[in-house]
Amino acid sequence: MTLVIDVRLRIRDLREDNDLTQQEVAAYLHCDQSLYSKYERGERDLPLDYFIKLGQYYQVSLDYLAGLTDDKTIKGQ
């Protein structure tokens, strides 16, 4: 199975769709903006705890965040 979209593009698109800066998202994750920028550019792998936090922050399923589906819905909600 091919990924619909990779994580770096998904987190960038979610940030932009929510009119947020990298600095604002980095502050939520308690990391530097320069580090967060590397996640969006694919220069660093997004740690699992940040992955989960971003799913909660944007209120999207982790499958959506990972690019496994285009359905943002969190099952069970």
Distance bins in CASP14 RR format, pairs under 12 A and 6 or more apart:
PFRMAT RR
TARGET T0000
AUTHOR 0000-0000-0000
RMODE 2
METHOD distances of the structure
MODEL  1
1 63 0 0 0 0 0 1 0 0 0 0 0
1 66 0 0 0 0 0 1 0 0 0 0 0
1 67 0 0 0 0 0 1 0 0 0 0 0
1 68 1 0 0 1 0 0 0 0 0 0 0
1 69 0 0 0 0 0 1 0 0 0 0 0
2 67 0 0 0 0 0 1 0 0 0 0 0
2 68 0 0 0 0 0 1 0 0 0 0 0
3 9 0 0 0 0 1 0 0 0 0 0 0
3 10 0 0 0 0 1 0 0 0 0 0 0
3 63 0 0 0 0 0 1 0 0 0 0 0
3 64 0 0 0 0 0 1 0 0 0 0 0
3 65 0 0 0 0 0 1 0 0 0 0 0
3 66 1 0 0 1 0 0 0 0 0 0 0
3 67 1 0 1 0 0 0 0 0 0 0 0
3 68 1 0 0 1 0 0 0 0 0 0 0
3 69 0 0 0 0 0 1 0 0 0 0 0
3 70 0 0 0 0 0 1 0 0 0 0 0
4 10 0 0 0 0 1 0 0 0 0 0 0
4 13 0 0 0 0 0 1 0 0 0 0 0
4 63 0 0 0 0 1 0 0 0 0 0 0
4 64 0 0 0 0 1 0 0 0 0 0 0
4 65 0 0 0 0 0 1 0 0 0 0 0
4 66 0 0 0 0 1 0 0 0 0 0 0
4 67 1 0 1 0 0 0 0 0 0 0 0
4 68 1 0 0 1 0 0 0 0 0 0 0
4 69 1 0 0 1 0 0 0 0 0 0 0
4 70 1 0 1 0 0 0 0 0 0 0 0
4 71 0 0 0 0 0 1 0 0 0 0 0
5 11 0 0 0 0 0 1 0 0 0 0 0
5 12 0 0 0 0 0 1 0 0 0 0 0
5 13 0 0 0 0 1 0 0 0 0 0 0
5 14 0 0 0 0 0 1 0 0 0 0 0
5 63 0 0 0 0 0 1 0 0 0 0 0
5 64 0 0 0 0 1 0 0 0 0 0 0
5 65 0 0 0 0 1 0 0 0 0 0 0
5 66 0 0 0 0 1 0 0 0 0 0 0
5 67 1 0 1 0 0 0 0 0 0 0 0
5 68 0 0 0 0 1 0 0 0 0 0 0
5 69 0 0 0 0 0 1 0 0 0 0 0
5 70 0 0 0 0 1 0 0 0 0 0 0
6 12 0 0 0 0 0 1 0 0 0 0 0
6 13 0 0 0 0 0 1 0 0 0 0 0
6 39 0 0 0 0 0 1 0 0 0 0 0
6 40 0 0 0 0 0 1 0 0 0 0 0
6 41 0 0 0 0 0 1 0 0 0 0 0
6 42 0 0 0 0 1 0 0 0 0 0 0
6 45 0 0 0 0 0 1 0 0 0 0 0
6 46 0 0 0 0 0 1 0 0 0 0 0
6 65 0 0 0 0 0 1 0 0 0 0 0
6 66 0 0 0 0 1 0 0 0 0 0 0
6 67 1 0 0 1 0 0 0 0 0 0 0
6 68 0 0 0 0 0 1 0 0 0 0 0
7 13 0 0 0 0 0 1 0 0 0 0 0
7 14 0 0 0 0 0 1 0 0 0 0 0
7 39 0 0 0 0 1 0 0 0 0 0 0
7 40 0 0 0 0 1 0 0 0 0 0 0
7 41 0 0 0 0 0 1 0 0 0 0 0
7 42 0 0 0 0 1 0 0 0 0 0 0
7 44 0 0 0 0 0 1 0 0 0 0 0
7 45 0 0 0 0 1 0 0 0 0 0 0
7 46 1 0 1 0 0 0 0 0 0 0 0
7 47 0 0 0 0 0 1 0 0 0 0 0
7 48 0 0 0 0 0 1 0 0 0 0 0
7 50 0 0 0 0 0 1 0 0 0 0 0
7 51 1 0 0 1 0 0 0 0 0 0 0
7 54 0 0 0 0 1 0 0 0 0 0 0
7 55 0 0 0 0 0 1 0 0 0 0 0
7 60 0 0 0 0 0 1 0 0 0 0 0
7 62 0 0 0 0 0 1 0 0 0 0 0
7 63 0 0 0 0 0 1 0 0 0 0 0
7 64 0 0 0 0 0 1 0 0 0 0 0
7 65 1 0 0 1 0 0 0 0 0 0 0
7 66 1 0 0 1 0 0 0 0 0 0 0
7 67 1 0 0 1 0 0 0 0 0 0 0
7 68 0 0 0 0 0 1 0 0 0 0 0
8 14 0 0 0 0 0 1 0 0 0 0 0
8 15 0 0 0 0 0 1 0 0 0 0 0
8 36 0 0 0 0 0 1 0 0 0 0 0
8 37 0 0 0 0 0 1 0 0 0 0 0
8 38 0 0 0 0 1 0 0 0 0 0 0
8 39 1 0 0 1 0 0 0 0 0 0 0
8 40 1 0 1 0 0 0 0 0 0 0 0
8 41 1 0 0 1 0 0 0 0 0 0 0
8 42 1 0 1 0 0 0 0 0 0 0 0
8 43 0 0 0 0 1 0 0 0 0 0 0
8 44 0 0 0 0 1 0 0 0 0 0 0
8 45 0 0 0 0 1 0 0 0 0 0 0
8 46 1 0 0 1 0 0 0 0 0 0 0
8 51 0 0 0 0 0 1 0 0 0 0 0
8 54 0 0 0 0 0 1 0 0 0 0 0
8 65 0 0 0 0 0 1 0 0 0 0 0
8 66 0 0 0 0 0 1 0 0 0 0 0
8 67 0 0 0 0 0 1 0 0 0 0 0
9 15 0 0 0 0 0 1 0 0 0 0 0
9 16 0 0 0 0 0 1 0 0 0 0 0
9 17 0 0 0 0 0 1 0 0 0 0 0
9 39 0 0 0 0 0 1 0 0 0 0 0
9 40 0 0 0 0 1 0 0 0 0 0 0
9 41 0 0 0 0 0 1 0 0 0 0 0
9 42 0 0 0 0 1 0 0 0 0 0 0
9 46 0 0 0 0 0 1 0 0 0 0 0
9 65 0 0 0 0 0 1 0 0 0 0 0
9 66 0 0 0 0 0 1 0 0 0 0 0
9 67 0 0 0 0 1 0 0 0 0 0 0
10 16 0 0 0 0 0 1 0 0 0 0 0
10 17 0 0 0 0 0 1 0 0 0 0 0
10 39 0 0 0 0 0 1 0 0 0 0 0
10 40 0 0 0 0 1 0 0 0 0 0 0
10 42 0 0 0 0 0 1 0 0 0 0 0
10 46 0 0 0 0 1 0 0 0 0 0 0
10 51 0 0 0 0 0 1 0 0 0 0 0
10 54 0 0 0 0 1 0 0 0 0 0 0
10 55 0 0 0 0 1 0 0 0 0 0 0
10 58 0 0 0 0 1 0 0 0 0 0 0
10 60 0 0 0 0 1 0 0 0 0 0 0
10 61 0 0 0 0 0 1 0 0 0 0 0
10 62 0 0 0 0 0 1 0 0 0 0 0
10 63 0 0 0 0 0 1 0 0 0 0 0
10 64 1 0 0 1 0 0 0 0 0 0 0
10 65 1 0 1 0 0 0 0 0 0 0 0
10 66 1 0 0 1 0 0 0 0 0 0 0
10 67 1 0 1 0 0 0 0 0 0 0 0
10 68 0 0 0 0 0 1 0 0 0 0 0
10 69 0 0 0 0 0 1 0 0 0 0 0
10 70 0 0 0 0 0 1 0 0 0 0 0
10 72 0 0 0 0 0 1 0 0 0 0 0
11 17 0 0 0 0 0 1 0 0 0 0 0
11 18 0 0 0 0 0 1 0 0 0 0 0
11 20 0 0 0 0 0 1 0 0 0 0 0
11 22 0 0 0 0 1 0 0 0 0 0 0
11 25 1 0 0 1 0 0 0 0 0 0 0
11 26 0 0 0 0 0 1 0 0 0 0 0
11 28 0 0 0 0 0 1 0 0 0 0 0
11 29 0 0 0 0 0 1 0 0 0 0 0
11 36 0 0 0 0 1 0 0 0 0 0 0
11 37 0 0 0 0 0 1 0 0 0 0 0
11 38 0 0 0 0 0 1 0 0 0 0 0
11 39 1 0 0 1 0 0 0 0 0 0 0
11 40 1 0 1 0 0 0 0 0 0 0 0
11 41 0 0 0 0 0 1 0 0 0 0 0
11 42 0 0 0 0 1 0 0 0 0 0 0
11 44 0 0 0 0 0 1 0 0 0 0 0
11 46 1 0 0 1 0 0 0 0 0 0 0
11 50 0 0 0 0 1 0 0 0 0 0 0
11 51 0 0 0 0 1 0 0 0 0 0 0
11 53 0 0 0 0 0 1 0 0 0 0 0
11 54 1 0 0 1 0 0 0 0 0 0 0
11 55 0 0 0 0 1 0 0 0 0 0 0
11 57 0 0 0 0 0 1 0 0 0 0 0
11 58 0 0 0 0 1 0 0 0 0 0 0
11 60 0 0 0 0 0 1 0 0 0 0 0
11 64 0 0 0 0 0 1 0 0 0 0 0
11 65 1 0 0 1 0 0 0 0 0 0 0
11 66 0 0 0 0 0 1 0 0 0 0 0
11 67 0 0 0 0 0 1 0 0 0 0 0
12 18 0 0 0 0 0 1 0 0 0 0 0
12 20 0 0 0 0 0 1 0 0 0 0 0
12 21 0 0 0 0 0 1 0 0 0 0 0
12 22 0 0 0 0 1 0 0 0 0 0 0
12 25 0 0 0 0 1 0 0 0 0 0 0
12 36 0 0 0 0 0 1 0 0 0 0 0
12 37 0 0 0 0 1 0 0 0 0 0 0
12 38 0 0 0 0 0 1 0 0 0 0 0
12 39 0 0 0 0 1 0 0 0 0 0 0
12 40 1 0 1 0 0 0 0 0 0 0 0
12 41 0 0 0 0 1 0 0 0 0 0 0
12 42 0 0 0 0 1 0 0 0 0 0 0
12 46 0 0 0 0 0 1 0 0 0 0 0
12 54 0 0 0 0 0 1 0 0 0 0 0
12 58 0 0 0 0 0 1 0 0 0 0 0
12 65 0 0 0 0 0 1 0 0 0 0 0
13 20 0 0 0 0 0 1 0 0 0 0 0
13 40 0 0 0 0 1 0 0 0 0 0 0
13 54 0 0 0 0 0 1 0 0 0 0 0
13 58 0 0 0 0 0 1 0 0 0 0 0
13 60 0 0 0 0 0 1 0 0 0 0 0
13 64 0 0 0 0 0 1 0 0 0 0 0
13 65 0 0 0 0 0 1 0 0 0 0 0
13 67 0 0 0 0 0 1 0 0 0 0 0
13 70 0 0 0 0 0 1 0 0 0 0 0
13 72 0 0 0 0 0 1 0 0 0 0 0
14 20 0 0 0 0 1 0 0 0 0 0 0
14 25 0 0 0 0 1 0 0 0 0 0 0
14 40 0 0 0 0 0 1 0 0 0 0 0
14 54 1 0 0 1 0 0 0 0 0 0 0
14 55 0 0 0 0 1 0 0 0 0 0 0
14 57 0 0 0 0 1 0 0 0 0 0 0
14 58 1 0 1 0 0 0 0 0 0 0 0
14 59 0 0 0 0 0 1 0 0 0 0 0
14 60 1 0 0 1 0 0 0 0 0 0 0
14 64 0 0 0 0 1 0 0 0 0 0 0
14 65 1 0 0 1 0 0 0 0 0 0 0
14 67 0 0 0 0 0 1 0 0 0 0 0
14 72 0 0 0 0 1 0 0 0 0 0 0
15 21 1 0 0 1 0 0 0 0 0 0 0
15 22 1 0 0 1 0 0 0 0 0 0 0
15 23 0 0 0 0 0 1 0 0 0 0 0
15 24 0 0 0 0 1 0 0 0 0 0 0
15 25 1 0 1 0 0 0 0 0 0 0 0
15 26 0 0 0 0 0 1 0 0 0 0 0
15 28 0 0 0 0 0 1 0 0 0 0 0
15 29 0 0 0 0 0 1 0 0 0 0 0
15 33 0 0 0 0 0 1 0 0 0 0 0
15 36 0 0 0 0 1 0 0 0 0 0 0
15 37 0 0 0 0 0 1 0 0 0 0 0
15 39 0 0 0 0 0 1 0 0 0 0 0
15 40 1 0 0 1 0 0 0 0 0 0 0
15 54 0 0 0 0 1 0 0 0 0 0 0
15 55 0 0 0 0 0 1 0 0 0 0 0
15 57 0 0 0 0 1 0 0 0 0 0 0
15 58 0 0 0 0 1 0 0 0 0 0 0
15 65 0 0 0 0 0 1 0 0 0 0 0
16 22 0 0 0 0 0 1 0 0 0 0 0
16 24 0 0 0 0 0 1 0 0 0 0 0
16 25 0 0 0 0 0 1 0 0 0 0 0
16 40 0 0 0 0 1 0 0 0 0 0 0
16 58 0 0 0 0 0 1 0 0 0 0 0
17 58 0 0 0 0 1 0 0 0 0 0 0
17 60 0 0 0 0 0 1 0 0 0 0 0
17 72 0 0 0 0 0 1 0 0 0 0 0
18 24 0 0 0 0 1 0 0 0 0 0 0
18 25 0 0 0 0 1 0 0 0 0 0 0
18 28 0 0 0 0 0 1 0 0 0 0 0
18 54 0 0 0 0 0 1 0 0 0 0 0
18 55 0 0 0 0 0 1 0 0 0 0 0
18 57 0 0 0 0 1 0 0 0 0 0 0
18 58 1 0 0 1 0 0 0 0 0 0 0
18 59 0 0 0 0 0 1 0 0 0 0 0
18 60 0 0 0 0 0 1 0 0 0 0 0
19 25 0 0 0 0 0 1 0 0 0 0 0
20 26 0 0 0 0 1 0 0 0 0 0 0
20 27 0 0 0 0 1 0 0 0 0 0 0
20 28 0 0 0 0 1 0 0 0 0 0 0
20 29 0 0 0 0 0 1 0 0 0 0 0
20 33 0 0 0 0 0 1 0 0 0 0 0
20 36 0 0 0 0 0 1 0 0 0 0 0
20 40 0 0 0 0 0 1 0 0 0 0 0
20 54 0 0 0 0 0 1 0 0 0 0 0
20 57 0 0 0 0 1 0 0 0 0 0 0
20 58 0 0 0 0 1 0 0 0 0 0 0
21 27 0 0 0 0 1 0 0 0 0 0 0
21 28 0 0 0 0 0 1 0 0 0 0 0
21 33 0 0 0 0 1 0 0 0 0 0 0
21 36 0 0 0 0 1 0 0 0 0 0 0
21 37 0 0 0 0 0 1 0 0 0 0 0
21 40 0 0 0 0 0 1 0 0 0 0 0
22 28 0 0 0 0 0 1 0 0 0 0 0
22 29 0 0 0 0 0 1 0 0 0 0 0
22 31 0 0 0 0 0 1 0 0 0 0 0
22 32 0 0 0 0 1 0 0 0 0 0 0
22 33 1 0 1 0 0 0 0 0 0 0 0
22 34 0 0 0 0 1 0 0 0 0 0 0
22 35 0 0 0 0 1 0 0 0 0 0 0
22 36 1 0 1 0 0 0 0 0 0 0 0
22 37 1 0 1 0 0 0 0 0 0 0 0
22 38 0 0 0 0 0 1 0 0 0 0 0
22 39 0 0 0 0 1 0 0 0 0 0 0
22 40 1 0 0 1 0 0 0 0 0 0 0
22 41 0 0 0 0 0 1 0 0 0 0 0
23 29 0 0 0 0 0 1 0 0 0 0 0
23 31 0 0 0 0 0 1 0 0 0 0 0
23 32 0 0 0 0 1 0 0 0 0 0 0
23 33 1 0 1 0 0 0 0 0 0 0 0
23 34 0 0 0 0 1 0 0 0 0 0 0
23 35 0 0 0 0 0 1 0 0 0 0 0
23 36 0 0 0 0 1 0 0 0 0 0 0
23 37 0 0 0 0 1 0 0 0 0 0 0
24 33 0 0 0 0 1 0 0 0 0 0 0
24 36 0 0 0 0 1 0 0 0 0 0 0
24 57 0 0 0 0 0 1 0 0 0 0 0
25 31 0 0 0 0 1 0 0 0 0 0 0
25 32 0 0 0 0 0 1 0 0 0 0 0
25 33 0 0 0 0 1 0 0 0 0 0 0
25 35 0 0 0 0 0 1 0 0 0 0 0
25 36 1 0 1 0 0 0 0 0 0 0 0
25 37 0 0 0 0 1 0 0 0 0 0 0
25 39 0 0 0 0 1 0 0 0 0 0 0
25 40 0 0 0 0 1 0 0 0 0 0 0
25 46 0 0 0 0 0 1 0 0 0 0 0
25 50 0 0 0 0 1 0 0 0 0 0 0
25 53 0 0 0 0 1 0 0 0 0 0 0
25 54 1 0 0 1 0 0 0 0 0 0 0
25 55 0 0 0 0 0 1 0 0 0 0 0
25 57 1 0 0 1 0 0 0 0 0 0 0
25 58 0 0 0 0 1 0 0 0 0 0 0
26 32 1 0 0 1 0 0 0 0 0 0 0
26 33 1 0 1 0 0 0 0 0 0 0 0
26 34 0 0 0 0 1 0 0 0 0 0 0
26 35 1 0 0 1 0 0 0 0 0 0 0
26 36 1 1 0 0 0 0 0 0 0 0 0
26 37 0 0 0 0 1 0 0 0 0 0 0
26 38 0 0 0 0 0 1 0 0 0 0 0
26 39 0 0 0 0 1 0 0 0 0 0 0
26 40 0 0 0 0 0 1 0 0 0 0 0
26 50 0 0 0 0 0 1 0 0 0 0 0
26 53 0 0 0 0 0 1 0 0 0 0 0
26 54 0 0 0 0 0 1 0 0 0 0 0
26 57 0 0 0 0 0 1 0 0 0 0 0
27 33 0 0 0 0 1 0 0 0 0 0 0
27 35 0 0 0 0 0 1 0 0 0 0 0
27 36 0 0 0 0 1 0 0 0 0 0 0
27 53 0 0 0 0 0 1 0 0 0 0 0
27 57 0 0 0 0 0 1 0 0 0 0 0
28 36 0 0 0 0 1 0 0 0 0 0 0
28 50 0 0 0 0 1 0 0 0 0 0 0
28 53 1 0 0 1 0 0 0 0 0 0 0
28 54 0 0 0 0 1 0 0 0 0 0 0
28 55 0 0 0 0 0 1 0 0 0 0 0
28 56 0 0 0 0 1 0 0 0 0 0 0
28 57 1 0 1 0 0 0 0 0 0 0 0
28 58 0 0 0 0 0 1 0 0 0 0 0
29 35 0 0 0 0 1 0 0 0 0 0 0
29 36 1 0 0 1 0 0 0 0 0 0 0
29 37 0 0 0 0 0 1 0 0 0 0 0
29 39 0 0 0 0 1 0 0 0 0 0 0
29 40 0 0 0 0 0 1 0 0 0 0 0
29 46 0 0 0 0 1 0 0 0 0 0 0
29 47 0 0 0 0 1 0 0 0 0 0 0
29 49 0 0 0 0 1 0 0 0 0 0 0
29 50 1 0 1 0 0 0 0 0 0 0 0
29 51 0 0 0 0 0 1 0 0 0 0 0
29 52 0 0 0 0 0 1 0 0 0 0 0
29 53 1 0 0 1 0 0 0 0 0 0 0
29 54 1 0 0 1 0 0 0 0 0 0 0
29 55 0 0 0 0 0 1 0 0 0 0 0
29 56 0 0 0 0 0 1 0 0 0 0 0
29 57 0 0 0 0 1 0 0 0 0 0 0
30 36 0 0 0 0 0 1 0 0 0 0 0
30 47 0 0 0 0 0 1 0 0 0 0 0
30 49 0 0 0 0 0 1 0 0 0 0 0
30 50 0 0 0 0 1 0 0 0 0 0 0
30 53 0 0 0 0 1 0 0 0 0 0 0
31 37 0 0 0 0 0 1 0 0 0 0 0
31 38 0 0 0 0 1 0 0 0 0 0 0
31 39 0 0 0 0 1 0 0 0 0 0 0
31 44 0 0 0 0 0 1 0 0 0 0 0
31 46 0 0 0 0 0 1 0 0 0 0 0
31 47 0 0 0 0 1 0 0 0 0 0 0
31 49 0 0 0 0 0 1 0 0 0 0 0
31 50 1 0 0 1 0 0 0 0 0 0 0
31 53 0 0 0 0 0 1 0 0 0 0 0
31 54 0 0 0 0 0 1 0 0 0 0 0
32 38 0 0 0 0 1 0 0 0 0 0 0
32 39 0 0 0 0 0 1 0 0 0 0 0
32 44 0 0 0 0 0 1 0 0 0 0 0
33 39 0 0 0 0 0 1 0 0 0 0 0
33 40 0 0 0 0 0 1 0 0 0 0 0
34 40 0 0 0 0 0 1 0 0 0 0 0
34 41 0 0 0 0 0 1 0 0 0 0 0
34 43 0 0 0 0 0 1 0 0 0 0 0
34 44 0 0 0 0 0 1 0 0 0 0 0
35 41 0 0 0 0 0 1 0 0 0 0 0
35 42 0 0 0 0 0 1 0 0 0 0 0
35 43 0 0 0 0 1 0 0 0 0 0 0
35 44 1 0 0 1 0 0 0 0 0 0 0
35 45 0 0 0 0 0 1 0 0 0 0 0
35 46 0 0 0 0 0 1 0 0 0 0 0
35 47 0 0 0 0 0 1 0 0 0 0 0
35 50 0 0 0 0 1 0 0 0 0 0 0
36 42 0 0 0 0 0 1 0 0 0 0 0
36 43 0 0 0 0 0 1 0 0 0 0 0
36 44 0 0 0 0 1 0 0 0 0 0 0
36 46 0 0 0 0 1 0 0 0 0 0 0
36 47 0 0 0 0 0 1 0 0 0 0 0
36 50 0 0 0 0 1 0 0 0 0 0 0
36 53 0 0 0 0 0 1 0 0 0 0 0
36 54 0 0 0 0 0 1 0 0 0 0 0
37 43 0 0 0 0 1 0 0 0 0 0 0
37 44 0 0 0 0 1 0 0 0 0 0 0
38 44 1 0 1 0 0 0 0 0 0 0 0
38 45 0 0 0 0 1 0 0 0 0 0 0
38 46 0 0 0 0 1 0 0 0 0 0 0
38 47 0 0 0 0 0 1 0 0 0 0 0
38 50 0 0 0 0 0 1 0 0 0 0 0
39 45 1 0 0 1 0 0 0 0 0 0 0
39 46 1 0 1 0 0 0 0 0 0 0 0
39 47 0 0 0 0 1 0 0 0 0 0 0
39 50 1 0 0 1 0 0 0 0 0 0 0
39 51 0 0 0 0 1 0 0 0 0 0 0
39 53 0 0 0 0 0 1 0 0 0 0 0
39 54 0 0 0 0 1 0 0 0 0 0 0
39 65 0 0 0 0 0 1 0 0 0 0 0
40 46 0 0 0 0 1 0 0 0 0 0 0
40 50 0 0 0 0 0 1 0 0 0 0 0
40 54 0 0 0 0 0 1 0 0 0 0 0
44 50 0 0 0 0 0 1 0 0 0 0 0
45 51 0 0 0 0 1 0 0 0 0 0 0
46 52 0 0 0 0 0 1 0 0 0 0 0
46 53 0 0 0 0 1 0 0 0 0 0 0
46 54 1 0 0 1 0 0 0 0 0 0 0
46 55 0 0 0 0 0 1 0 0 0 0 0
46 62 0 0 0 0 0 1 0 0 0 0 0
46 65 0 0 0 0 1 0 0 0 0 0 0
46 66 0 0 0 0 1 0 0 0 0 0 0
47 53 0 0 0 0 1 0 0 0 0 0 0
47 54 0 0 0 0 0 1 0 0 0 0 0
48 54 0 0 0 0 0 1 0 0 0 0 0
48 55 0 0 0 0 0 1 0 0 0 0 0
48 62 0 0 0 0 1 0 0 0 0 0 0
48 65 0 0 0 0 0 1 0 0 0 0 0
48 66 0 0 0 0 0 1 0 0 0 0 0
49 55 0 0 0 0 0 1 0 0 0 0 0
49 56 0 0 0 0 0 1 0 0 0 0 0
50 56 0 0 0 0 0 1 0 0 0 0 0
50 57 0 0 0 0 1 0 0 0 0 0 0
50 62 0 0 0 0 0 1 0 0 0 0 0
50 65 0 0 0 0 0 1 0 0 0 0 0
51 57 0 0 0 0 0 1 0 0 0 0 0
51 58 0 0 0 0 0 1 0 0 0 0 0
51 60 0 0 0 0 0 1 0 0 0 0 0
51 61 0 0 0 0 0 1 0 0 0 0 0
51 62 1 0 0 1 0 0 0 0 0 0 0
51 63 0 0 0 0 0 1 0 0 0 0 0
51 64 0 0 0 0 0 1 0 0 0 0 0
51 65 1 0 0 1 0 0 0 0 0 0 0
51 66 1 0 0 1 0 0 0 0 0 0 0
51 67 0 0 0 0 0 1 0 0 0 0 0
52 58 0 0 0 0 0 1 0 0 0 0 0
52 60 0 0 0 0 0 1 0 0 0 0 0
52 61 0 0 0 0 0 1 0 0 0 0 0
52 62 1 0 0 1 0 0 0 0 0 0 0
52 65 0 0 0 0 1 0 0 0 0 0 0
52 66 0 0 0 0 0 1 0 0 0 0 0
52 74 0 0 0 0 0 1 0 0 0 0 0
53 59 0 0 0 0 0 1 0 0 0 0 0
53 60 0 0 0 0 0 1 0 0 0 0 0
53 62 0 0 0 0 0 1 0 0 0 0 0
53 65 0 0 0 0 0 1 0 0 0 0 0
54 60 0 0 0 0 1 0 0 0 0 0 0
54 61 0 0 0 0 0 1 0 0 0 0 0
54 62 0 0 0 0 1 0 0 0 0 0 0
54 64 0 0 0 0 0 1 0 0 0 0 0
54 65 1 0 0 1 0 0 0 0 0 0 0
54 66 0 0 0 0 0 1 0 0 0 0 0
55 61 1 0 0 1 0 0 0 0 0 0 0
55 62 1 0 0 1 0 0 0 0 0 0 0
55 63 0 0 0 0 0 1 0 0 0 0 0
55 64 0 0 0 0 1 0 0 0 0 0 0
55 65 1 0 1 0 0 0 0 0 0 0 0
55 66 0 0 0 0 1 0 0 0 0 0 0
55 67 0 0 0 0 0 1 0 0 0 0 0
55 72 0 0 0 0 1 0 0 0 0 0 0
55 74 0 0 0 0 1 0 0 0 0 0 0
56 62 0 0 0 0 1 0 0 0 0 0 0
56 65 0 0 0 0 0 1 0 0 0 0 0
56 74 0 0 0 0 1 0 0 0 0 0 0
56 77 0 0 0 0 0 1 0 0 0 0 0
57 65 0 0 0 0 0 1 0 0 0 0 0
58 64 0 0 0 0 1 0 0 0 0 0 0
58 65 1 0 0 1 0 0 0 0 0 0 0
58 72 0 0 0 0 1 0 0 0 0 0 0
58 74 0 0 0 0 0 1 0 0 0 0 0
59 65 0 0 0 0 0 1 0 0 0 0 0
59 72 1 0 0 1 0 0 0 0 0 0 0
59 73 0 0 0 0 1 0 0 0 0 0 0
59 74 1 0 0 1 0 0 0 0 0 0 0
59 77 0 0 0 0 1 0 0 0 0 0 0
60 66 0 0 0 0 0 1 0 0 0 0 0
60 67 0 0 0 0 0 1 0 0 0 0 0
60 68 0 0 0 0 0 1 0 0 0 0 0
60 69 0 0 0 0 1 0 0 0 0 0 0
60 70 0 0 0 0 0 1 0 0 0 0 0
60 71 0 0 0 0 1 0 0 0 0 0 0
60 72 1 0 1 0 0 0 0 0 0 0 0
60 73 0 0 0 0 1 0 0 0 0 0 0
60 74 1 0 0 1 0 0 0 0 0 0 0
60 75 0 0 0 0 0 1 0 0 0 0 0
60 77 0 0 0 0 0 1 0 0 0 0 0
61 67 0 0 0 0 1 0 0 0 0 0 0
61 68 0 0 0 0 1 0 0 0 0 0 0
61 69 1 0 0 1 0 0 0 0 0 0 0
61 70 0 0 0 0 0 1 0 0 0 0 0
61 71 1 0 0 1 0 0 0 0 0 0 0
61 72 1 0 0 1 0 0 0 0 0 0 0
61 73 1 0 0 1 0 0 0 0 0 0 0
61 74 1 0 1 0 0 0 0 0 0 0 0
61 75 1 0 0 1 0 0 0 0 0 0 0
61 76 0 0 0 0 1 0 0 0 0 0 0
61 77 0 0 0 0 1 0 0 0 0 0 0
62 68 0 0 0 0 1 0 0 0 0 0 0
62 69 0 0 0 0 1 0 0 0 0 0 0
62 71 0 0 0 0 0 1 0 0 0 0 0
62 72 0 0 0 0 0 1 0 0 0 0 0
62 73 0 0 0 0 0 1 0 0 0 0 0
62 74 0 0 0 0 1 0 0 0 0 0 0
62 75 0 0 0 0 0 1 0 0 0 0 0
63 69 1 0 1 0 0 0 0 0 0 0 0
63 70 0 0 0 0 1 0 0 0 0 0 0
63 71 1 0 0 1 0 0 0 0 0 0 0
63 72 0 0 0 0 1 0 0 0 0 0 0
63 73 0 0 0 0 1 0 0 0 0 0 0
63 74 0 0 0 0 1 0 0 0 0 0 0
63 75 0 0 0 0 1 0 0 0 0 0 0
64 70 1 0 0 1 0 0 0 0 0 0 0
64 71 1 0 0 1 0 0 0 0 0 0 0
64 72 1 0 1 0 0 0 0 0 0 0 0
64 73 1 0 0 1 0 0 0 0 0 0 0
64 74 0 0 0 0 1 0 0 0 0 0 0
64 75 0 0 0 0 0 1 0 0 0 0 0
65 71 0 0 0 0 0 1 0 0 0 0 0
65 72 0 0 0 0 1 0 0 0 0 0 0
65 74 0 0 0 0 0 1 0 0 0 0 0
69 75 0 0 0 0 0 1 0 0 0 0 0
END
